[in-house]
Amino acid sequence: MSYIRSIKIKNMKNLITLLLLTINFICYSQDGNIYQGDRNFWAIEVKEMNEKTFTKYDIDSIETEIITLINSLRIENGLNIVTVNDYLSSYSNEVGEILLEQNQFEHSNISDNGIVVENLFKISSFGTIPFTDERLKNLSNEIFNYWLTSTYHKLNMLSPNIKTIGVSINVEYGENYSIISTMVGK
């Protein structure tokens, strides 16, 4: 009897915690913003009658999609594919975090770290442009196409001198949002 009662109490506590987290999340949400937790973030869209939808996106999956697009481009151009390097991924992530923290957009000192190429991408909103679900679905293509249409970024992706890369996406969110994506290779 007490075992069943303790399970019911535990389930009730879990339900209350979930409800409080949901209320807290919704209270702090703003239409069209993104919200991040660890390596995930959410797009929030307002539908009719103030109905909101939340779509979860996984940063690791988007980074993997970008690497797949880069490798497809390399194969089309007769080059070997590049593999992910943990050091380069960490370096790329650190660069993105620093750029967001300092609100800057400039290349890092890659030569001191034995890195051959670096690509950067940044998008921001200033409270007027919502980060829509549609845009998030196409984020990997948006980043890749930006690099593809830039002569120097395209050359970096097609460099025969690189064998490994690191790609990162860093998100700063709140009233406004910024996303920085970095690719480094050696």
C-alpha positions in Angstrom: 0.0 0.0 0.0 2.7 2.5 0.9 4.7 1.5 -2.2 1.8 2.4 -4.5 1.3 5.6 -2.5 4.9 6.6 -3.0 4.7 5.9 -6.7 1.6 8.1 -6.9 3.4 10.9 -5.0 6.5 10.6 -7.1 4.4 10.8 -10.3 2.5 13.8 -9.0 5.8 15.5 -8.2 7.1 14.8 -11.7 3.8 16.1 -13.2 4.0 19.3 -11.1 7.6 19.9 -12.0 6.8 19.4 -15.7 3.9 21.8 -15.4 6.0 24.5 -13.6 8.7 24.2 -16.2 6.2 24.4 -19.1 4.6 27.5 -17.5 8.0 29.1 -16.9 9.1 28.4 -20.5 5.9 29.8 -22.0 5.9 32.9 -19.7 9.4 33.8 -20.9 8.8 33.0 -24.5 8.4 35.7 -27.1 6.9 35.2 -30.5 9.5 34.3 -33.2 12.4 33.9 -30.8 14.6 30.9 -30.3 15.5 29.2 -27.1 18.5 27.1 -26.4 19.5 24.4 -24.0 22.8 22.6 -24.3 23.0 21.5 -27.9 19.3 22.0 -28.7 17.2 25.1 -29.5 13.6 25.7 -30.4 11.8 27.8 -32.9 8.6 29.3 -31.7 5.8 30.3 -34.0 2.4 31.9 -33.3 -0.5 30.4 -35.1 -4.1 31.5 -35.1 -5.8 32.5 -31.8 -2.4 32.9 -30.1 -1.6 29.2 -30.4 2.1 28.7 -30.3 4.1 25.8 -31.7 7.5 24.8 -30.5 9.9 22.9 -32.8 13.1 21.5 -31.4 16.3 21.6 -33.4 19.5 19.7 -32.7 22.7 21.7 -33.3 24.8 18.6 -33.8 22.4 17.5 -36.6 22.6 20.8 -38.4 26.4 20.8 -38.1 26.4 17.3 -39.6 24.2 18.5 -42.5 26.7 21.3 -43.2 29.6 18.8 -43.3 27.6 16.5 -45.6 27.0 19.4 -48.0 30.7 20.4 -48.0 31.7 16.8 -48.7 29.2 16.6 -51.6 30.7 19.7 -53.1 34.2 18.2 -52.7 33.2 15.0 -54.4 31.6 16.9 -57.3 34.9 18.6 -57.7 37.0 15.5 -57.6 38.4 16.0 -54.1 38.5 13.6 -51.2 36.0 14.0 -48.4 37.0 15.7 -45.1 36.5 14.1 -41.7 35.5 15.7 -38.5 38.4 16.4 -36.1 37.6 16.9 -32.4 40.2 19.5 -31.9 39.0 21.6 -34.9 35.4 21.2 -33.7 36.3 22.5 -30.2 38.4 25.3 -31.8 35.5 26.3 -34.1 33.0 26.2 -31.1 35.3 28.4 -29.0 35.7 31.0 -31.8 31.9 31.2 -32.2 31.4 31.6 -28.4 34.0 34.4 -28.3 32.5 36.2 -31.3 29.1 36.1 -29.7 30.4 37.1 -26.3 32.3 40.1 -27.7 29.7 40.9 -30.3 32.3 40.8 -33.0 32.6 39.2 -36.4 36.2 38.7 -37.4 38.4 35.8 -38.3 40.6 34.2 -35.7 44.4 33.7 -35.8 44.3 30.4 -37.5 48.0 30.2 -38.5 49.1 30.0 -34.9 46.9 26.9 -34.5 48.1 25.0 -37.6 44.7 25.7 -39.3 44.7 26.3 -43.1 41.2 27.6 -43.7 38.4 29.3 -41.8 34.8 30.3 -42.9 32.4 32.4 -40.8 28.7 33.0 -41.1 26.5 35.3 -38.9 22.8 36.2 -38.9 21.1 38.4 -36.3 17.8 39.9 -35.6 17.0 43.1 -33.7 13.5 42.2 -32.5 11.8 42.7 -35.8 12.6 39.6 -37.8 11.3 36.4 -36.4 13.4 33.3 -36.5 10.8 31.1 -38.2 10.5 27.4 -38.2 11.0 27.5 -42.0 14.3 29.3 -41.6 15.6 26.8 -39.1 14.7 23.9 -41.4 16.9 25.5 -44.0 19.7 26.8 -41.7 22.3 24.3 -42.9 21.5 25.2 -46.5 21.6 28.9 -45.8 25.0 28.6 -44.2 26.4 26.4 -46.9 25.0 28.6 -49.7 26.4 31.7 -48.1 29.9 30.1 -48.2 29.3 28.7 -51.7 28.5 32.2 -53.1 31.6 33.8 -51.6 34.7 33.2 -53.7 37.1 32.9 -50.7 34.7 30.7 -48.6 34.1 28.4 -51.6 37.9 28.1 -52.1 38.3 27.2 -48.4 35.7 24.4 -48.7 37.4 23.2 -51.9 41.0 23.4 -50.6 42.9 20.3 -51.5 45.2 21.1 -48.5 42.6 20.1 -45.9 41.8 16.6 -44.7 39.9 17.3 -41.5 37.4 20.0 -40.5 35.5 21.3 -37.5 32.1 23.0 -37.9 30.2 24.7 -35.2 27.0 26.6 -34.7 26.7 29.0 -31.7 23.4 30.6 -30.8 22.8 33.7 -28.6 19.2 34.2 -27.9 16.8 36.5 -26.0 15.0 39.6 -27.1 17.3 39.5 -30.2 19.2 36.5 -31.5 22.5 35.9 -33.2 23.8 32.7 -34.8 27.4 32.3 -35.8 28.7 29.3 -37.7 32.4 28.6 -38.1 34.2 26.1 -40.3 37.9 25.5 -39.9 40.1 22.9 -41.7 43.6 21.6 -41.8 
